[in-house]
Every structure is written in structure tokens, then in C-alpha cells.
Amino acid sequence: MDEKVSTGILKLMFAAHENEKPLPENPILQVMKVGLTNPSNQYQNTSQQRYRVAFSDGREYVQAMITSAIMKTLGKGLLERGQLVRLNNYNFAATHKILIIQSCDLVSNVRPIIGNPKPTDEQESKANSLQRPQIQQLQQQQPLQQRDYQQQQGPIMSQRSNNPPQIMPPQSIQRPQTLQVRPPQQSNIRPPTSQTNDGDEGVFPISYLSPYHNKWRIKGFVGSKSEIKRWKNQRGEGKLFNVTLLDNSGEIRATAFNQQVDEFFNVLQEGKLFYISKAKINVAKKQYSSVKNDYEITLESGTQIVPCPDNDPMNMLKFDFVPISDLMNHEKDSTIDIIGIIKSADDLQSITTKATQKIINKRELTVVDQSGYMVRMTLWGQQAENFEMNENPVVVCKNVKVGDFQGRSLSVFSGTTLLYNPNIHEAKELRDWYQTIDENQEFNSFSGMGGGYIAMQERIENRKTIEQVKSENLGGGEKVDYFSTVAYVIFIKKENNYYPACANTGCNKKVSDENRDDGWHCEKCGRTFSQPNYRYIAPISVADYTDSTWFQCFNDAAEIILGCPANDLRLLKDENDSAHDAVFEKAYFKPYIFKCRAKTENYNDNARVRYTVANMSPVDYIAQSKEMLQNIKILDPIRVHILPSVNTAKYF
């Protein structure tokens, strides 16, 4: 069926909106222009971007706002001039005749522009009525901080007057856009989300807030709340606290100072929903916050905070969960969302911080998920003190920080939102999965990969021979060097190649039974065990066709080479020496790909370079052959081009 433009429908849409009658259903309009509302601003999260689209009904055209999430579902991910679009769900801005598109479909490819559409009567009259004296008055009344912000951002409106997405009035009309002081069509936009109750009328999405909005109200979920912090300097002293507010469009940080701390600290509670309005919006100070928003809220004396009666705040939150197995793909100090089962929890511990010498409480949790991996996560302060281990709860962490301790770890900080056993389908699926697995199931860990593994991965593209490692003096400078090499294991020391470690999952600290009758004691965990968990720390001698050297292997790498855990090897040594020695003999003269770090260390006042294995794997001959052929092709593409195709698989 050949769809056609709903000619003249815009007048009916405006009339229905003004008279508060039902809007025409499923109008079909034609795209005239498309562009970002603010192309100079690079959002950290592209889902916050919005597009301005000019839609025509063949007689008139109107401006509309579409989020990037909706735009990605249309055609090639971006509308084109001349396409026809059906509006399934739409609304109008609160004070401007701008369409807010909530749902739409692409119904045709590019066609010639139909008719000679002109601006709607509402837009044209508004453009005519805004004369230069009125604009100058607006500029004079503009708050100083807002003008400072515009100066910081550059000549906003002069840029936009030449921007293709900007809809310009006819030439006979004065062009106030070049002097307009607010971002075009962004202020007072009604949220493009479905409303859940009558109290949500006029609520803004958090991602729409900016310093240009004077009248707004948001519905925010308090994801995290800091303790009251105090400061004292030459200017005086004061106090503050902050909260992270979330909805299904994004997040923003809100801070209260001094008197507002007394007014709002006990009002804003974690895990609750609130309507917030009449606060100040400033440019975010990124050095103090990791919240993913370019702006932040300052609570003032006139700020209104009203509890929301919504009983299910989960529909206000949006998550982007990362499987635990993918943590290596995220850099140190980045923030992510995860969901997992708390497999175990350590006792509360107290440590003294290096920076302030203050005592702070911490608690270590072991979190697992369906990817088959586990990770250690640290709670601090009140979150550590208030945690209670009831069975194995599901935990959702929004904006948890990634660390590189023991390969990869997680740390909860003031901007992290923690939810236990939330009412979401991902939590139910995780709970059902955990109830079906063996309670003694083992999970993979990151402990054998070492700190800085991501940085290492980025630097091991050039493989080295052992002779090159030595001649290039890798690790001989102040910085750590990383390399990979293919080498054969030629010798492993049979003595002192493992140590008694803490039996608490993820700890791995050395334990001792010296002067104790009750077992093996861990100083870190403060716990005592009847038996330790032995772990490898094995020096191995490796060689290639150029030279030989010694590598230091830790538990995961040594288990791959020897083929058995350290606990089993220790039992063999006590029970059967010949079987113990056979384990070593079997491990010799096998090739592996070693990924190592080289660093100079001082031992007995002697400086020497130590090569530590961060990761390793057996040689895959087919993959290695293909890689070698690719390298040869890069070096001599002409000669490789004339070589016959070879099926390397049959040779291995």
C-alpha cells in the first residue's frame, strides 16, 4: 500500500492540543530537515543526544524532538530528507508548539518534498512578535551565571543560526534566532516518557535538564547518598552532602550545603522516590563526581522536595549490565553496572587510610554470575557496616568502580547505587540459575592475570624472542615493560614452589601455624583454618631458539604447566616421590605463549630484572601458522600473493 502524507493535519493537531481534545491518531508527515540539537556537545552517553526534525504535512511544517534511542530504530539509524514517517505516539511541549515524538515508524523511502510548506501560524506569529528591544531586555534580565556559562560554551546561537537542523523563518521576517539567549526549543519540554500517575504531569526526564531551564520538576530515585562532609579553609568552614538521582533517562548529582544539609539530609533517603523542583542547575565539576551527566543540581533554600507514592521504583531505573567475565574489557577506574549473586562475605575489617590517617571500615564480598566468573567487591563505611548476609542475595550495582587488584576487582563508592534482591526479571533469572547449580561449583577468577592486564594487552602486539627481551633491556628502566614470547619449558624447581595460602575465597594471603595450636591463621582476614589452601609460586626456566631465561609463575599459570593443583602436588610429595617427579618430567619441553611483565627489582642491594608471567596459553599451531602468514604478507605482499593456497590444518 502506497502511504500518503496527511495533508493539512498539523492544523488539526494544534487545535486538538489547544482545546485539550484527543490528538489525531497515526498522522503521516514528511521529513524536511534533520540534525542534532547541540552538535558541539559530546555526551559521554550517546543515548542522551536528541535530534531536531522538521516535519511537513504538505502545507505547513513544525519542529519536533526525537531521542537517539528512537532514531536508531528508523531505517539506517537516521532519518533522511523526503522520507515519510507515521507518528504512533506523540505530544506537545509544555509552552511551545514543538512535537515530542515518543514512537514512530518509517513508512517510505526518500521522495521529493511535497508542496511548498511554510512555518505554522503559531511559529510565524511568535517569530514576528519577538522584536529586537524585547531580545535586548531578555539579555539584560539573563542571570550572570547563565551568561558566564554561555561564554564558556562559545557563541551558541550564532552557531545554530547556520546549522542545517535549525528551521529558519521566511526572509521577510526578522531573524531573532541569532540573538536568542536560550537553546532553541529545549526549555520546558514535557518528558517523552509514559506517565505512571497523575502526579507525574509535567515531569522532566533527568537527561533533559540544563542551566537554561527555569521551571522544571523531576521524579528521581535516590540511588546513593553520601555522609555529611565538613571542610575548613581560609574562607571559612562548612558542610555538604550529595545524592545521586536516577530515572529511566539518566542520572544527575544533587548537592546541599550548610543550612540545606540540615533541611534535606534526613528527607532524602536511599531507595526512595522524590519530586524535586526549584533548585539550581550548574555545569558539573567532573573532578569531584563520576556521575554521567554534564550538569549537577544544587539544592537551595527554596527547593521543594516531595516524597513520591510510587511503590515500584524499579521502573525508574535503567541498567547496562556487564557480565563479570567481561571485566577485562573495561579499564581501571571506569564505572559499570553489574548484577550477581553474593557467594560469600568476609567479616567487617578496619583499616587506616594513607591520605587522612582515619580509620574506615570495609567488607569484602565475592560476587558470581552466569558467566562462570567471580570477582571480589569491596564495601566501605556505612555500606560495609549495614550489610547483612541473608542466604545468597542478588545484588545490583550501578556505577561500581573497576579496579585491577588481583587482576580485576570492584569497589563501591559514594556514587554507586546498591540494590539487594530487586524486583526485576534479571534478578529472578539469576536466582533461578543459582538454585540449579551445585553449591560447590568452582568459578573462574582474575587472580592469575595480574594488575594492569588491560594495559599489558595493548602493548604486546610485537612478539619478542628471549634474545630480543635481553638485548632491548626490557624492564631495565623505571617503567614496567610488557612483552609476549613463544618458549619451551625446560626446567622447574621442585622445591619451594608453593606456599600455604588463606582458605578464604579470593584472599590468597600466606598463612602460618607457627606458635598456634588451633590451625592456620590469616592476618588479613583475621580467621583461622584447620588446613591451608596451597598455591603455586614457581620459578620456571624457558628457552626458544635464541636464548633461555627464568620466568616467575603464579598459581593459575603453574597449574596449566604442571596439570594439577598445588594441594595435589603436595600430597604426592608426601606419599609417592616417583609420581611427584613424574609430574615435572611430563611438563618439560612443551611450548606456550607467555605474556609477561618485566620490571627491575632490588634484592640484597642488587638490581635485577624479573620476568613475571601474567597470562599464558598452549600454542595453537593452526592459529600461529595463520598469524605468521599474515605477518609475512605484511612484509612482502607481492611475493605472498603468488603463493598457492595452503590448507595448514592437515599438517598439524
VEXTOR-187369 format. One record per residue: y negated, z, x negated of N, C-alpha, C in turn. Coordinates in steps of 0.1 Angstrom, whole numbers, plus 5000, padded with zeros to 4 digits. Each point is the difference from the previous one (the first is absolute). Layout:
BEGIN
YZXYZXYZX/...
//
This chain:
BEGIN
501250004991498850005009498850004991/499049915003498849994992499050105005/499750104992499050105004498649954999/499150055009498649965000499150124999/498849984995499050105000499650055014/499950135002499550055013498549985000/499649885005498649974999499150095009/498950054994499150095007500550145003/501150044993500650135003499150114995/499249984989499350104994499050075010/499349925009499150065010500850095009/501249965004500850095009500450134992/500349984988500450124992498950104999/498849954996498850094999499750065014/500149935010499650055014501050115003/501349984998501050105003499850134992/499649984987499750124992498850085005/498949935003498850065004500250085013/500849945009500350065014501250095000/500650034988501150094999501249955009/500249875000501149945007501149964990/501249975005501149954991499649884993/500349994987499649884992501049895004/499549874999500949895002501250004990/501249975006501250014992500349874992/500450024988500549904991499149884999/498750024997499149884998500449934987/499849875000500349914988498649964995/499750034987498849974994500349924987/498949934995500249924988499250074988/500749994988499450074988498949904995/498850064997498949924994499850044986/500050134997499850054986500850124998/500550024987500850124996499550054987/499950134998499750064987500150155000/500150064988500050144999498750065004/500050125006498750065004499250044988/500750044989499450044987500849954988/499849884996500849944989499750074987/498950064998499650064987500750134998/500650065011500750134999501549994998/500550054989501549984997500650135004/500750005012500650125005501350034991/500350134998501250044994501249965009/499850015012501149965010499549895008/500749884998499549885007500150015015/500850095005500150015015498650055006/499150054991498750055005499049885002/500449884995499149895001499949955015/498849955003499849945014499449864999/500349925009499549865000499149995012/498949924998499149965011500449865003/500249975013500449875005499149965011/499549885000499249945011500949925009/500150055013500849935010499149925010/500549885003499249925010500949975012/499349995012500749965012499649865004/499449924990499549875002498649995004/499450115005498650005004499250104992/500650124998499350114992501050054990/499450074990500950074990499650154999/501050084996499850144998500650054988/499550104994500650064988501150105004/501050004991501250105003500450064987/500650125001500650074988501550005001/500749964989501550014999500450074987/500950095001500550074988500949904992/500250034987500949924992501450015005/500450125005501450015005500349905011/499049985009500249905011499949864994/499149984991499849874994501249954993/500850094994501249954992501149955009/499950045013501049955009499849865006/498849944997499649885006500249884990/500849915003500149874992500350034986/499249964991500150024985499450134995/499750095010499550124996498450005000/499449895004498650005001499649885010/499250035010499649905010499249894993/500049885006499349894994499149955011/498949934996499049945009500749905009/499850015013500649905009501350045007/500650114996501250055006499750065014/501050005009499950075013500750134999/499550105006500550135000500050065014/501250065004500050075012499850154998/499150065007499750154999500950075010/500950084994500950085009499450135004/499350064990499450135002498750014993/498950035006498750004994499150095007/498950034994499050095005498649964995/499050075004498749984994499550124993/499149984990499450114993499250085009/499750134996499450095009498649965004/499249954990498649975003499649854997/500949934994499849864997501049915007/499649885003500949905007500849944989/500950074994501049964990501450025005/500849904999501450025004500850084989/500850095004500950074992501449965003/500649924992501349945003501150104996/500850035009501150104998501449924999/500149895007501249924999499749865004/500649904993499749865003501149914994/500149885005501049904996499349874997/500649934990499549874996500749905009/499349915007500649915010499949864996/499249964990500049864996499550004985/500249884994499549984987498649955000/499449964989498649974999499749875009/498950025008499549895008498549984998/499449895003498649994999499350105009/498850054996499250095008499749945013/500350085011499849955014498650035004/499349905005498650015005499050034990/498950065004498950044991499650145003/500950104996499850145004498750064994/499450085008498850074995500250155001/499150084994500250155001500050055014/500650105004500050065013498650045003/499650015013498750045004499750144995/500950094999499850134996499650004985/500749934992499749994985498749934998/499749905007498849924998498850095004/500050075011498950085004499850114991/501050054994499950114991499349964987/500449874996499449954988498549975002/499749955012498649975002499150135001/500650115006499250125002499850084988/500849974989499850084988499049934991/498850045001498949944992499850074987/499249944991499850064987499450145001/499050035008499550145000501050105003/500949975009501150095004500950024988/500349904992500950014989499350094989/498749984998499350084990500150155004/499850025013500150145005501450064998/501049925002501450054998500250034985/499449924991500150034986499350134996/498950025006499250124997500850135005/500749985011500750125006501350024994/500549904991501350024994500050124991/501150085001500150124991500049954985/499450094992499849974985501449984994/501050095004501349994994500749875003/499749955012500649885005499449884992/498750014997499349894992500550004986/500250134994500650014987501449934999/500750035011501449945000499949855000/499149945008499949865001499549944986/499150074993499649964987501250004990/500850105002501250014991501049885003/500149975013500949895003499549864998/498649994998499449874997499449945013/499549895000499349945011501049955011/500450105008501149975009499749895010/498850015007499849915011499649864994/499349994989499749874995501249934996/501150074995501249944997500649945013/500050085011500749975012499349885007/498749994998499449895007500549864995/500549994988500649884995501549995001/500650115005501450015001500649915011/501049924998500549915010500450085013/500650124999500450075013498850045008/498850014995498850045008499649895010/499950045013499649915010498550005001/499449884997498549994999499549965014/498850045004499449965012499449864999/499749935011499449874998498750004992/499649894994498949994991498750045007/499949995013498750035007499850155001/501050084997499950145002499850074986/499250104999499850074988501350064995/500250014987501350054994499850144995/500250105009499850144996501250044991/501149924999501150054993499750034985/499149924995499750024986499350134997/499550075010499350124998500750125007/501149975007500650105008500650114991/499950125003500350114991501450065002/500749965010501350055002501049894998/501350034996500949894999500249935013/500049875001500149935013501250035007/499850045013501150025010501050104996/499750104990501050094996499850145007/498750035003499850145005500450015014/500450125004500350035014501149925005/501049954992501149935005501050095006/500549965012501050085007501349984993/500850104998501349984993500949905006/500649914991500949905005501450055001/500250125006501350065002500150055014/501250015005500250055013499650155002/499550035011499550145002501250085006/500150134995501150085005499650095011/498850045002499550085011498649985002/499550055011498649985004499050054989/500450104993499050054990499949914988/500849904999499949914988499049895003/499349995011499149905003498850004989/499849884994499049994990500350064986/501350034998500450054987500149884990/499450034988500049904989501350024992/500649884995501050014990499450064987/500750084992499450054988499649894990/500849895000499749904990498749925003/499550025012498749935004498850084996/500150134996498850084997499349954987/498750015001499249964988498750075001/499250014990498650075001499149935010/500349885005499149935009500250045014/501050085003500350055014499250135002/499250005011499350125003500750085011/500649935009500750075011501449965000/500950104997501449975000500850135003/501249985003500950115003501449954996/500750094992501449964996501050105005/501249965001501150095003500950014988/500050114993500650014987501150114999/501149974993501050094998499850074986/500050135000499750074987501350004992/500149914991501249984992500150114989/498950034994500050104989498750085000/500050124995498850085000500050084987/498950004993499950074988499750155002/500150084990499550135000498550004998/499450115002498550014998499850014985/499249914995499749994986498550054998/499850074989498750064997499549944987/498749984999499449964987498750074997/499750004988498850074995499449924988/498849965001499349934988498650035000/499249934992498650034998499249985013/500549925009499349985013500350115010/501050074998500350115009501550015002/500550055011501450015003500349965014/501249975003500349965013501649995002/500449955012501449995003500249875008/501249965000500449885008501550005003/500449925010501349965002500149865006/501149944999500149865006501349985007/500049915009501249965007500249854999/501249955002500349865001500349975014/499249915006500249965014500749875001/501049985009500749885001500149955014/500149875002500449945013500849884997/500349925010500949894997499349884994/498750014996499349894993499750044986/500150134996499750034986499850154999/499250044989499850144997498650014994/499550135001498750024994499950154997/499250044990499950134996498750065006/500150135005498850075005499850134993/498850034996499750114992498950095007/500250134999499050095005499550094989/498750035000499450084990499350135006/500150104992499350135003500150055014/498949995008500150065014501049935008/500249874998501049925008501450044996/500250064988501350054997500450125009/499050095002500250115009500249955015/499449895003500049955014501349935003/500549924991501149915003501350034993/500150094990501250014993501250055009/499750095009501050055009500249915012/499149915002500249915011500949894997/499849934988500949894997501350054994/501149975007501350054996500949884997/500850024990500949894996501049975011/500349875002501049965010499449995014/498750025002499350005013499149875001/499749965013499249895003498650055004/498949944996498750045004499149875002/499150025010498949905001498850054992/499549914991498950044991498949905002/498850055001498849915001498850074994/498949934999498750054995500150064986/500749934991500150044986499449884992/499850034987499449904991501049924993/499849874998501049924993499349954987/500650034989499549964987501049914992/499549944990500949934991501050104993/501249974999501050104995499850014985/500250124995500050034986501450004995/500449884995501449984996500550094989/499150064992500450094989500650135005/499650035013500550135006501049985011/500449875003500949985011500849884998/501350015004500949885000500349955013/499250045011500249955013499649855000/500849925007499849865000498949965010/498850024997498849965009498850004991/499149905002498849984992498950105004/500250075012499050105005500750145002/499150105002500550135003499050075009/500550105007499250075010499550134995/498750045002499550134997499750075014/500750115002499750085012498750074999/499249995011498750065000499850115011/498850065001499850105009500249955015/499649885002500249955014501349925003/500950014990501349935002500750065012/500649925008500950045011501449984997/500850105001501549994998500750065012/500749925007500750055012501549974999/500850105003501549984999500449905010/501049924997500549895008501350055007/500249995013501250055006501349914998/499949904992501149914998501250084995/501250005006501150084996500949924990/499849874997500849934991499149924990/499650074990499049944990500749894992/501349995000500749904991499549865003/499649975012499549865003498749984994/499450104994498749984993500249964985/501250014995500249984986500749874997/499749954988500649874995500550034986/501349964998500650034987500549874994/500050004987500649894992501050064990/501250035005501050074993500549924988/500250074989500649944988501350064997/501149934999501350064997499950074986/500750114999500050074987500549924989/500949915002500549914989498949914995/498949985007499049914996498850074992/500250124997498950084994499649944987/501049944993499749944987499049885001/499849955012499149895002498650045003/499850135000498750065002499550084988/498749974996499550064988499750155001/500050064989499750144999498650035006/499950115008498750045007499749925012/500849905004499849935012500450085012/499649975012500450085012500849915009/501050065006500949925009500450095012/500749945009500650075012501549994998/500750125002501550004999500550085012/501349985003500750085010501350034994/500550135000501350034995500550135005/501250044996500650125003499950104988/499650125003499950104990501450064997/500549964989501450044997500150144994/499050044993500050144995498650044997/499750134999498750054997500150124990/499250004989500050114991499250115005/500250114993499250125003498649984996/499150085006498650004997499850054986/499149924993499750044986498550014998/499650074990498650024997499749944986/499049924998499649954987498650024998/499549994987498650024997499549864996/499049955007499449874997499350004986/500149894993499449994987498549995001/499549935010498549975001499350135004/500450085010499350115005500650134997/501250004995500850134997500250085012/500049935012500350075012501549995003/500550105007501450005004500149935014/501049905000500249935013501549995002/500350005013501550005004500449865002/501349974997500649875002501450015004/500549905006501449995005500549864998/501249984994500649874998501049975011/499949885006500949965010500849874995/501249995004500849884997500149925013/499549885000499949915012500949884998/500849965010500949894999499749915012/500449874999500049915012501149904999/500049915010501249905001500149914988/499049994992500149914988501050054990/500550135001500950064991499450064988/498750025000499250064989499550145005/499750084990499450135002498850014991/499050095004498850024991499650145002/499450054990499450145000498649995005/499650095010498750005006499550144999/498750024995499450134998499050035011/500250125005498950055009499250114993/498750015003499150094993499350095010/499650124995499250095008500650045013/499250005011500450045013501249925005/500049874997501149925005501450054994/499950044987501250054994500450145006/499050085002500250135005500650005015/499549915008500350005014501349925003/500549934990501249925003501250095002/500849965011501350075003501149895001/501150034993501149905000500950035012/499849935011500950015011501049895001/501250024997501049894998499549904990/500049875004499549904991499049915008/498750055000499049935009499749864995/499549925009499449874997498650034996/499549944989498650024996499449864999/498849995006499249884999498750034991/499849934990498950024991499149885000/498850025004499049895000499050024989/499849914991499150014988500650114990/501249994997500650094990499849934986/499750084990499749944987501349974991/500149894994501149964992499750054985/501050074994499950044987501249944991/499950024987501149944991500850114994/500050125005500850114994501549975003/500850004990501449975001500249865007/499249914995500149865005499149985012/500350065011499149995012500050145007/498950045005499950135008498949985010/499950095009498950005010499350135000/498750005004499250125000499150005012/500150115008499150015012498750064995/498949945005498650054996499250015013/498750034998499250035012499949895010/500149874995499949895009501449965006/501050074998501349975005500350065014/500549925009500450045013501550035000/500450125004501450045000500450025015/501149945004500550025013501550034999/500550105007501450045000500649975013/501149935000500849965012499049945010/499349894997499049945010500849925010/499449985011500649935011499749854999/500749944990499949854998501449954998/500249875003501349945000500650004986/499149984989500550004987500650144996/499550115005500550134997501450015007/500149955012501350015007501149924993/499649884996501049924992500450074987/499150064994500350074987500950125003/499750075010500850125004501549965003/500149895008501349955004500849964988/499349934990500749964988500550124992/499150104998500450114992501250085006/500150015013501050075006501449934998/500049874997501349934998500550004986/499250044990500449994986500650134996/500849994989500650124994498950094994/500250135003499050104995499950004985/501149964993500050004986499749864994/499549915008499749874995499050004989/500249934989499149994989499049895002/498850034995498849915001499649964986/499549874999499449964988498750074997/499650024988498850064996499249914990/498850044997499249934990499950074987/500850104998499850094988500449924987/500849905001500449934988499049894996/499049985008499149894997498850044992/499750134999498950054992498649975005/499150084995498649985005499449874995/499149945007499349884997500949885001/501050005008501049895001499349875005/499150025009499349885005499249934989/499350094993499249944988501049934991/501150064998501049944990500549875006/500249995013500549875005499149894998/498750035000499049904998499849954986/500750074991499849974986501249964992/501149975007501249974993500449855002/499149925004500349865002500549934987/499550044988500449954987501150084994/501249955001501150084994500049994985/500450114994500050024985501450014994/500149954988501250044993499750144993/501150064995499850134993499149984988/500249894993499249984988498649985003/499749935012498649995004499450135004/500750095007499650135003499550084988/500849994989499650074988498949934992/500049874999499049934992498650005007/500050005013498850015008499550145001/500750104995499750145000499750055014/500849965010499850055014500150155000/499150065007499950155001499450074988/499649924990499450064988498650045001/499349955011498650045002499850125009/498850025005499750115008500649985014/500149885005500549975013501549985000/500550015012501449985002500249855002/501149944994500349865001501349995008/500249895008501249985008500649864996/501350005000500749884997501349995006/500749885000501349995005500849934989/501350024999500849944990501549995005/500749914996501449995002500850044988/500850115001500750054988501350065004/500950014990501350065002500050154996/500850085008500250144996501150004989/499650054988501050014989500450144997/499350105004500450144997499350105009/500750105004499450115008500450134994/499150094998500350134994500950085011/501150064995500950065009499750155002/499150054992499650155001498650015005/499750115007498750035005499349885007/500749945009499549895007499850035015/500150125004499650045014499650154999/499450045011499450145001500250065014/500150135001500150065013498750005008/500049935011498749995008500150075013/498950035006499950075013500849925010/500750085008500849935011499249975012/498750045000499249975012499649854999/500249935011499849865001498549964996/499949914989498749954996499450094989/500550114997499350094990500349954986/501350004996500449954987499650084988/499350125002499650084988501250074994/499950024987501150074993500250145005/501250055002500350145004500750074989/500050135001500750084990500750125006/501250044994500750125004499950114990/499149984990499950094989499550145006/500750104996499750145004500050025015/500849925007500150025014501550005004/500250095010501450015005500149935014/498949965006500049955014500149855000/500049924989500149865000498949934992/499749885004499049924992498750005008/498950034992498750035007499049894996/499349955010499049904998498650065001/499249994989498750065000499049935009/500249875002499149935009500250045015/501249995004500350035014500150145003/500350094990500250145002501350035007/501049914999501350025006501150004990/501150065004501250024991501249945007/500849924992501149935005501350044992/501150005007501350034993500349904990/499749875002500349904990498849904999/499749954988498949914999500549865003/499149915001500249855002499749944986/501149954993499749954987499549865001/499049974991499349875000499949944986/500149874999500049944987498650004993/500050014987498849974992500649954987/500449875000500949954989499349894991/500050034987499549894991501149904998/499749875001500949894998499549914990/500949944992499749904990500349865006/499049914999500149875006499749894989/500549885002499849904991499949865007/499349914994500049865004500249924988/499849875000500349914989499050024989/498950085002498950014990500050134993/500450115007499950134994500650115009/499950124996500650115009499050125000/500150085010499150125001500650105009/499350115002500450115009499250015012/500650005012499350025013500450145005/499050065007500350135007500249975015/501250045005500449985014500050135008/499549995012500150125009501149975010/500150095010501250015008500549875007/499149935007500449885007500449894991/499349984989500449894991501350044993/500250124996501250044993501249995009/499950035013501149995009500449855002/499149904999500349865001500949974988/499550054988500749964987501450065000/500150135002501350084999500949995012/499449975011500849975012500550135007/499450114997500450135007498950104999/499950095009498950114999500350094989/498950074996500150104989501050115003/500050045013500950115004501549964997/500449885003501349954998500349994985/499149954992500249994986500250144993/499350105005500150134994501450065003/500549975012501450055004501049934991/499849874997501049934992500050064986/498850044995500050054986500750135000/500050085010500750135000501549985002/500449905007501449985004500849904992/499349894996500749894994499149934990/500150034987499249944990500149854999/501349955001500249864999499449925012/500150055012499449945011498550004999/499450114994498650024998499549894990/500749984989499649904990500249865006/501049985008500249875006498849955008/499350095007498849975007499049934991/499850054989499049954990500549864995/501349994996500549884994499949885010/500250035013499949905011498649955001/499050094997498649965002499449914989/500749994989499449934988500149855002/499149934994499949854999499949935013/499250065009499649945013498549975000/499649895004498649975000499350055013/498750044998499250045011498649954998/499249995011498649984999499350135001/499350044989499350134999498549975002/499450095009498650005002499550134994/499250004990499750124992498550024998/499750134997498750044996500050044986/499049964992500050044986498750094998/500250124994498950094998500250084987/499050024993500050084987500050155004/501050074995500150155002500150074986/499550125000500050084988501150105001/500950004989501150095000500050064985/499950144999499950064987499049944991/498849975006498949944993500249864995/501049945005500349864997499849915012/499349904999499749915011501149895000/500649985012501049895001499949945014/500449885001500049935013501350025007/499950045013501250035008500049895011/501249945001500249905011500850065011/499450025012500750065011500349905011/501350005004500449905011499550055013/499149925006499550035014500949945011/500649894997500949935010500949914992/501149975006501049914993500949945011/500749894996501049945009500949924991/501349985005500949914993499449865000/500449924990499649864999500749915011/499249935008500449905009499949874993/501249944996499949894991499549875007/500349995013499449885007498550015001/499550125004498650025001499349984986/500650054990499549994987499949864995/501149925003500049864996498949925007/499850035013498949935007498750034994/499850134997498750044994499849934987/501049994991499949944987499649855002/500749935010499749865002498649985005/499550105008498649995005499050024988/500350094991499250024989499949884991/501249934998500149884992499249895007/500049995013499349905007498550024998/499550125000498650034997499649964986/500950024990499749974986500049854998/501049935006500249854998500449935013/499049995009500449945013500549865000/499649924990500449865000501549994996/500450084990501449994996500950065010/499650115006500850065010500249915012/499049925003500049915012501249904999/500349964988501049894999501450064998/500150144999501450064999500749995013/501349985000500849995012500050145007/500249995013500150135008501350074996/500050134997501250074996500250115010/501250015005500450125008500550114991/499150094997500350114991501150105005/500250005013500850105006501549994995/500449874997501449994996500350054986/499050024992500250054987500050154998/499850075011500050154999501050065009/
//
